[in-house]
Structures are given as C-alpha cells and as structure tokens.
Amino acid sequence: MKSQFKFTALTAVFIVVLLSACHTPKNIVGNFDLNNLRPGIDTFRKHYPVIHNGDVVTININKVNKDLYTVKLTPNVVSYNTAIPSALNLSSMVLPSAVLPPGHSAAHEATKPNCSELIEKEKDNIAEQLSDFHQAESNLNKVVAYNNLLLLLQKDCDYNNITSKADLGLEDILQVIDINALPKFVDDNFADLQQAYSSINRSLIQIDIYFNCDSCKKTIAKNHTENYTESEKAAFAEIKDDYGKLLTFKQTGQEYVVVQNYKAITNQSNYRFSAVDTAKNADEVNFNIKISPKNWLPCRAIDTSFTINLKVARFKIDFSTGIFLNWGGAAFSGKNYFVDSTGTIRQISKNANSYIPSVGALAHFYYRSTSAIDPGLVLGASLSTDVKYTNFHAGLSFMFNAHNEIFNRVALSGGLTYRYVDQLNSGYSVGTTIDKSLTIDQVESGKFIRGGFLALTYNLSKN
C-alpha cells in the first residue's frame, strides 16, 4: 500500500505539471512614449513578469521623430538549451578671360576704340547684374535668417506654442514651396547669385584693363570718363563679403540642416518604430533598444539604450549535477564477497552505514513559471565512493526561481533510490566452501535494493 501511495503521488504531480503547461498563445503589445520611456517600461515589466511559450510580443516606440533620432530596435529570442549631397565646389570655377579693347594689337593700330563707351557698357552690365545679385541674395538671406530663428527657438525651448508656419517666419517662401523643396530653392538662387557675381567680377576686371590701356587713355581723358567712386568701391567690397558668407552657407549644406530643424520643430511625434518576436521554445525574449539623437538636438535630448527581458513560462527539461545523500536498510550498502585460498566464501568487513553520500546528475521535467519554486519530476543516477555500485534515482524536484543568478539555478530533489548491489545466490553464504574451479562471480548475482535520497544540485543551464 505504501509503495502504491508513492506511485500515485508521483503520477498526480506529473499530471499537474502537464496541465499547467497548457496555454493559449497571446498577442502582447508594449507601447512606449519616447518622452515617457522609463515609467512605461517599468509598468510593462511589472505587468508581464513572464510570458508563455508561443506568445507573440510586439514592442512599439511611439512619437519618435526620425529626423531627430536614430532608433535601433532589435528582438532576440534566447534559448539556454541551445548623405547629404556634396556642396557646390567653386574652387574650379574659371572666370571669363578679359577682353582687350580693339586696337590694342598692331593689326588695329589704325582703329581708335571708343573706350568710354566700352566702360559705360560694362558699368551698365554691373548695374544689371547687381540687381540680380541682390534679388538672389535677399532670397538666400531669408533662408539664413530662418535657420537662425530655428536655432534660437531650439535654444530657448520656445517651439511648444508654435501654431503655424507664419509663427516661424519665412512664410512668403513656404507659401510658394514645400519645405522639402527648400534645398532646390537654395540651389536655384545660389546659381543666380554665382552667375551675377562672376559677371560683375568680369566687368570690373575689364574696366580696369580699359583704364590702364595706353590706347584708351586719350579717349577717357577727352570724354572725362570717371573711374569708380569711393561709394562704389565700398559696395563692391560688401558684395564680395556677402558672397563669401553665402558661399560658406551653401558649401556646408546648411539648407538641408534648415529642413531637418524645421521638421524637428513642426513634426516632433510622427513616427513609430516596432519590432515583433515570438516566444517559441525559448527561455527569454529580449528587445535591445538604442535611441540616440542626430546632430541637431531638441531641448530635452534623449540618448538611451536598454533591454526589455521577458521570461518565458514553458515546459522544460533541464539537467543538474550535485551531491546526494542516500539511505536504506542493512543491505543497502552492499557486500563485497571473495573466495579465500581454502575455497571458503568470505566477506570484506564493511561499516554497515545505511547513509551513503554520492555525486551524480538529474534530469528535471518541469514547467517553468513565475512562482518562487517550480515543482517537477526527476530521473538520474549517482556514484558513491564504492564505484562498484550505481544509484538510480526517481522522485520530485523543486527548482528555485530566485533573482540572484547563482541561486536561480539551485534545485532540491528527493525520492526513491534503487541501488544495484551484489548478493550470494541461494544455497551459498559466508563460510561456505565451494569447488575451487568456481569464481566468486559465479556464486553471486546483482539485485536492486530500494532506498531514499535527497539531492542538492545546480542547474547546468539558466532557469
């Protein structure tokens, strides 16, 4: 009856373990606001301290502006059983060659050019090109001023109350073009600016040539043709300085920064980054998340990396090793027999200690859950100091689910030990004289002796 009760108890525990493993897969979704990451993640971890085998997990990072942040969201199932376009390069730009006035060469010595008319023509060209230069400069300066305004708004965190494009300035440009077309707007106006600037430089060089040409000096003196006034020289110096600043703006690709800054302010929360994984025959599902700002930062820049670890509850088979304590009746320790020189069966004197330590391994069949202790069934074997005999074990185990990495793998087990020992066959006993042609192995046979065991073992893989 006692043996039948133990068998019934083991069967009941095994049924409970199997029933607890039955689970309908669920869809688990974690939505995290970029501006409220930590509290959201902490709440999610508390709500899902464990998931189950087959569950589908989706992690969403919401309200992330991809123009501001780089987000890497990488799912990982763990089983312990197994350019911005380059700026315009003006360094290779070649100005048109200066044109000498007719009559400068010997072939035209007889021709007397009207240098005064040529000079006035170049001055008219400069005036026309100045108008084009200032128009293109005005458009480009609006973009530069707009860029400075965006940087100021960012610095002062003053963009929370912006309601329209007009609040940001540059509305006269943005009414005509979309913000994404701003780089082309800059390219077109800079091309006009560059063309006008080159033409003005060419005309200035040509005028200097005329004034320094011997064949022109008489005509210039006769017509009282004037060179540049001081105000004109100052204007030309200012144009050169303005062109240099706008050239730097264009070469550094600032128009693309303007677009990025604009989107950062007006579209702070337009994007979602997601990752999905399935907890299939896994011990953990991990989501590695890295969020880092790009060059332009908002007032409260978020730069963080973290991992969401989800423990999977499922049926497992793990293996552990450790120390055992075995016990049983008087015959549990076994006997060592031998035949002496007279042909008499003798027994090596042994301590009849019924408590035998051993070292061995166990296979655990259990359902890993969120409980502090997971019960299960075990099968295993161990060896004592007398390696002639082997211990076979079957029983119950209790796997600890501690937060500590070391204690998390500890298992306490107990149950039945079946120890294989040698006994004399029927008709033989210690002191019996046998035929000298027989060996001790021929007069003894093996037998399993039942006892009990307790074991403290360490799981070879993570719980």
C-alpha positions in Angstrom: 0.0 0.0 0.0 2.8 2.4 0.9 4.5 1.8 -2.5 1.2 2.3 -4.3 0.7 5.6 -2.5 4.1 6.9 -3.6 3.4 5.9 -7.2 0.0 7.7 -7.1 1.6 10.9 -5.7 4.2 10.9 -8.4 1.6 10.4 -11.1 -0.5 13.3 -9.6 2.4 15.7 -9.6 3.2 14.8 -13.2 -0.4 15.4 -14.3 -0.4 18.8 -12.6 2.9 19.8 -14.3 1.4 18.8 -17.7 -1.9 20.7 -17.1 0.0 23.8 -16.1 1.9 23.7 -19.4 -1.4 24.2 -21.4 -1.6 27.8 -22.6 -3.3 29.6 -25.4 -0.8 31.9 -27.2 -1.5 35.6 -26.7 -0.5 38.8 -28.5 1.4 41.0 -26.1 1.9 44.7 -27.1 4.1 47.2 -25.3 3.6 50.8 -26.4 6.2 53.3 -25.1 6.1 57.0 -25.5 9.6 58.5 -26.3 9.0 61.3 -23.8 7.9 58.9 -21.1 10.1 55.9 -21.6 11.2 54.7 -18.2 7.8 54.8 -16.4 6.2 53.0 -19.3 8.8 50.3 -19.4 8.7 49.8 -15.7 4.9 49.4 -15.8 5.2 46.9 -18.7 7.8 44.8 -16.8 5.6 44.6 -13.8 2.5 43.7 -15.8 4.4 41.0 -17.8 7.0 39.5 -15.4 6.7 36.3 -17.5 5.2 35.4 -20.8 4.3 31.9 -22.1 5.6 29.7 -24.9 4.1 30.7 -28.2 3.2 34.3 -27.2 3.8 36.9 -29.8 5.4 40.1 -28.4 5.3 43.5 -30.2 7.3 46.4 -28.9 6.4 49.9 -30.2 8.4 53.1 -29.5 6.0 55.9 -30.3 6.4 59.6 -31.0 9.9 59.4 -32.4 10.9 61.9 -35.0 13.2 60.1 -37.4 14.7 63.5 -38.4 15.9 63.9 -34.8 16.7 60.4 -33.6 18.3 57.2 -34.8 16.4 54.2 -33.3 17.6 50.6 -33.3 15.0 48.1 -32.0 16.4 44.5 -32.2 14.5 41.5 -31.0 16.4 38.5 -29.8 15.0 35.1 -28.8 17.3 33.3 -26.3 17.2 29.6 -25.5 19.6 28.4 -22.8 19.1 24.9 -24.0 20.6 25.7 -27.3 24.4 61.5 -47.3 23.7 64.8 -47.6 24.6 65.9 -51.3 28.1 67.5 -51.5 28.3 71.2 -51.5 29.0 73.1 -54.7 32.7 73.4 -55.3 33.6 76.8 -56.7 37.4 76.3 -56.5 37.5 75.1 -60.1 35.4 78.0 -61.4 37.1 79.8 -64.2 36.2 83.4 -64.8 35.8 84.5 -68.5 39.0 85.9 -69.9 39.3 89.6 -70.0 38.8 91.1 -73.4 41.3 93.6 -74.6 39.8 96.6 -76.4 40.0 96.7 -80.2 43.1 98.4 -81.5 45.3 97.0 -78.7 47.2 94.8 -81.2 49.4 96.1 -84.0 46.9 95.0 -86.6 44.4 97.5 -85.2 46.7 100.4 -84.5 44.8 102.5 -87.0 41.5 101.8 -85.3 40.8 104.1 -82.3 38.3 102.4 -80.0 35.7 104.4 -78.1 36.9 103.2 -74.7 34.5 105.4 -72.9 31.5 103.7 -74.5 33.0 100.3 -73.6 33.5 101.3 -70.0 29.9 102.6 -69.8 28.7 99.4 -71.3 30.5 97.4 -68.6 29.1 99.7 -65.9 25.5 99.1 -67.3 26.2 95.4 -67.1 27.4 95.7 -63.5 24.2 97.6 -62.6 22.0 95.0 -64.2 23.9 92.1 -62.5 23.8 93.9 -59.1 20.0 93.8 -59.3 20.0 90.1 -60.0 22.7 89.6 -57.2 20.7 91.5 -54.6 17.4 89.6 -55.5 19.1 86.2 -55.1 21.0 87.4 -52.0 17.7 88.6 -50.5 16.1 85.1 -51.0 19.1 83.3 -49.6 19.4 85.7 -46.6 15.8 84.8 -45.8 16.8 81.2 -45.5 19.8 82.1 -43.4 17.7 84.2 -41.1 15.1 81.4 -40.9 17.9 79.0 -39.9 19.0 81.3 -37.2 15.4 81.6 -35.9 15.0 77.8 -35.7 18.3 77.6 -33.8 17.1 80.3 -31.4 13.7 78.5 -30.9 15.6 75.3 -30.1 17.9 77.1 -27.7 15.1 78.8 -25.8 12.7 75.8 -26.0 10.1 78.2 -27.4 8.6 76.0 -30.0 5.8 74.4 -27.9 3.4 77.3 -28.7 4.0 77.4 -32.4 0.7 77.0 -34.3 1.5 77.9 -37.9 4.3 78.4 -40.4 3.8 82.1 -40.1 5.0 81.8 -36.4 8.3 80.5 -37.8 8.9 83.3 -40.3 9.8 82.6 -44.0 6.1 82.2 -44.7 6.5 84.1 -48.0 8.8 81.3 -49.2 6.9 78.4 -47.7 3.7 79.6 -49.3 5.4 79.1 -52.7 7.4 75.9 -52.0 7.2 72.9 -49.8 9.8 72.6 -47.1 11.3 69.6 -48.8 11.8 71.8 -51.9 13.9 74.3 -49.9 17.3 72.8 -51.0 16.3 73.3 -54.7 15.2 76.8 -53.9 18.6 77.5 -52.4 20.4 75.8 -55.3 18.5 77.9 -57.9 19.1 81.2 -56.1 22.7 80.4 -55.4 23.2 79.7 -59.1 21.7 83.1 -60.0 23.9 84.7 -57.3 27.0 83.0 -58.6 26.3 84.0 -62.2 25.7 87.6 -61.2 28.8 87.7 -59.0 31.0 86.2 -61.8 29.7 88.7 -64.4 30.3 91.6 -62.0 33.8 90.5 -61.4 34.4 90.1 -65.1 33.1 93.6 -65.8 35.3 95.1 -63.0 38.4 93.4 -64.4 37.5 94.6 -67.9 37.1 98.2 -66.7 40.4 98.1 -65.0 42.0 96.9 -68.3 40.4 99.8 -70.2 41.6 102.4 -67.7 45.2 101.1 -67.9 45.3 100.6 -71.7 47.5 103.2 -73.4 45.2 103.3 -76.5 42.2 104.2 -74.2 43.8 107.0 -72.2 43.2 109.8 -74.7 39.6 108.9 -75.2 39.0 108.6 -71.5 40.6 112.0 -70.8 38.7 113.6 -73.7 35.3 112.3 -72.5 36.1 112.9 -68.8 35.2 109.2 -68.1 35.3 108.6 -64.4 36.6 105.6 -62.6 34.8 104.1 -59.5 33.7 106.4 -56.8 34.5 105.5 -53.2 30.9 104.5 -52.5 31.0 102.1 -55.5 34.3 100.6 -54.2 32.7 100.1 -50.7 29.6 98.5 -52.4 31.8 96.1 -54.3 33.7 95.1 -51.2 30.4 94.5 -49.4 29.2 92.3 -52.2 32.4 90.3 -52.0 31.9 89.8 -48.3 28.3 88.8 -48.6 29.1 86.4 -51.4 31.7 84.7 -49.2 29.3 84.2 -46.4 26.6 82.7 -48.6 29.2 80.5 -50.3 30.1 79.1 -46.9 26.4 78.5 -46.1 26.0 76.6 -49.4 29.2 74.7 -49.2 28.4 73.4 -45.7 24.9 72.2 -46.8 23.1 74.4 -44.3 19.9 74.3 -46.4 19.5 70.6 -45.5 20.0 71.5 -41.8 17.2 74.0 -42.2 14.9 71.3 -43.5 15.8 69.0 -40.6 15.4 71.7 -38.0 12.0 72.7 -39.4 10.8 69.1 -39.2 12.2 68.7 -35.8 10.1 71.6 -34.6 6.8 71.1 -36.5 6.8 67.2 -36.6 8.1 66.1 -33.3 6.0 63.0 -32.9 5.2 61.5 -36.3 6.9 58.1 -36.3 6.7 54.7 -34.7 9.4 52.1 -34.5 8.3 48.5 -34.0 9.7 45.0 -33.5 7.9 41.7 -33.2 9.1 38.3 -32.0 7.5 35.0 -30.9 8.4 33.2 -27.7 8.6 29.7 -29.3 10.6 27.2 -27.3 12.6 30.0 -25.7 13.6 30.8 -22.2 13.7 34.6 -22.8 12.6 37.1 -25.4 14.9 40.2 -25.4 14.4 43.5 -27.1 17.5 45.6 -27.4 16.7 49.3 -27.8 19.1 52.1 -28.7 17.9 55.7 -29.2 20.4 58.4 -30.0 20.0 61.9 -31.2 21.3 63.2 -34.5 23.3 66.4 -35.0 20.5 68.7 -34.1 19.1 68.2 -30.7 15.8 69.3 -29.0 15.9 70.9 -25.6 15.5 67.6 -23.9 17.6 65.3 -26.0 17.1 61.6 -25.2 20.1 59.4 -25.6 19.5 56.0 -24.0 19.9 52.3 -24.5 18.1 49.5 -22.6 16.9 45.9 -22.9 13.4 44.6 -22.2 13.8 41.0 -21.0 10.7 38.8 -20.9 11.0 35.4 -19.2 9.1 32.7 -20.9 7.0 30.2 -18.9 7.1 26.8 -20.6 7.7 23.1 -20.1 11.4 22.4 -19.8 13.8 19.5 -19.5 17.0 20.7 -17.7 20.0 18.8 -16.3 21.7 19.4 -13.0 24.6 18.0 -11.1 25.4 18.0 -7.4 25.6 16.0 -4.2 23.3 13.2 -3.0 22.5 11.6 0.3 21.2 8.0 0.0 19.8 5.7 2.7 18.2 2.4 3.1 18.2 -0.9 5.1 21.2 -3.0 6.2 21.7 -4.5 2.8 21.6 -1.1 1.1 25.3 -0.5 1.2 26.0 -3.9 -0.5 28.6 -6.6 0.4 31.9 -7.5 -1.1 32.5 -11.3 -1.3 35.6 -13.2 -2.2 36.9 -16.8 -2.1 40.0 -17.5 0.0 42.8 -20.0 -0.6 40.8 -22.8 1.0 37.8 -22.3 -1.3 35.7 -20.7 1.5 33.5 -17.7 0.8 34.5 -14.7 2.8 33.2 -11.1 3.1 35.3 -8.0 3.3 34.5 -6.2 6.5 32.5 -3.0 5.9 30.8 -0.5 8.0 27.1 -1.1 7.8 26.3 2.6 7.5 22.9 2.9 5.8 23.6 6.6 4.9 25.7 6.8 1.7 26.8 10.1 0.1 27.2 10.2 -3.7 27.8 12.6 -6.6 25.6 12.5 -9.7 23.2 14.2 -12.1 19.5 14.6 -12.6 17.1 15.3 -15.4 14.3 17.7 -14.4 11.0 17.6 -16.1 9.1 20.7 -15.0 7.1 23.7 -16.1 8.9 27.0 -15.5 6.6 29.7 -14.2 6.7 32.9 -12.2 6.5 31.1 -8.9 9.3 31.2 -6.5 9.6 27.4 -6.8 8.8 25.2 -9.8 8.0 21.6 -8.9 8.7 18.8 -11.3 9.8 15.2 -11.7 13.4 13.9 -11.8 15.3 10.9 -13.1 19.0 10.4 -12.6 22.0 8.4 -11.3 24.9 8.9 -9.0 28.1 7.2 -7.8 29.4 6.8 -4.3 33.0 6.1 -3.2 32.4 2.5 -3.9 32.1 2.8 -7.6 31.2 -0.8 -8.0 27.6 0.1 -7.2 25.4 2.6 -9.0 22.5 4.5 -7.6 19.4 5.2 -9.8 17.0 8.0 -8.7 13.4 8.9 -9.3 11.3 11.5 -7.5 10.3 15.1 -7.2 12.4 18.3 -7.6 11.8 21.9 -6.6 13.6 24.4 -8.9 14.2 27.8 -7.3 13.3 30.9 -9.2 15.4 33.5 -7.4 16.5 36.9 -8.8 20.1 36.0 -7.9 21.8 34.4 -10.9 23.6 31.8 -8.8 20.7 30.7 -6.5 18.3 30.8 -9.5 19.8 27.5 -10.7 19.6 25.6 -7.4 17.3 22.6 -7.2 16.3 20.5 -4.2 15.2 17.0 -5.0 14.1 13.8 -3.2 12.5 10.4 -3.8 13.5 6.8 -4.3 16.9 5.4 -4.8 17.4 2.0 -6.5 20.9 0.7 -5.6 22.4 -2.2 -7.6 24.3 -4.5 -5.1 25.8 -8.0 -5.2 24.3 -10.8 -3.1 25.1 -14.6 -2.8 22.9 -16.9 -4.8 20.6 -19.3 -2.9 22.5 -22.1 -1.2 25.6 -20.0 -0.6 26.6 -18.0 2.5 29.7 -16.6 4.1 31.7 -19.6 5.4 30.5 -22.0 2.7 33.3 -24.0 1.0 32.8 -24.2 -2.8 34.5 -26.0 -5.6 37.9 -24.3 -6.3 37.0 -24.2 -10.0 34.3 -21.7 -9.3 34.8 -17.9 -9.0 33.0 -15.5 -6.7 31.2 -14.0 -9.7 29.6 -17.4 -10.4 28.1 -17.7 -7.0 26.7 -14.2 -6.7 24.2 -12.1 -8.6 23.0 -8.5 -8.7 19.9 -7.1 -7.1 18.3 -3.7 -6.8 17.8 -2.5 -3.2 15.3 0.3 -2.7 16.0 3.3 -0.5 15.6 7.0 -0.4 17.6 10.1 -1.4 17.9 13.8 -1.0 19.9 15.9 -3.5 21.1 19.5 -3.8 22.1 20.2 -7.4 22.9 23.0 -9.7 21.1 23.5 -13.0 23.6 23.4 -15.9 21.6 26.0 -17.8 19.7 29.1 -16.8 16.3 28.8 -15.3 
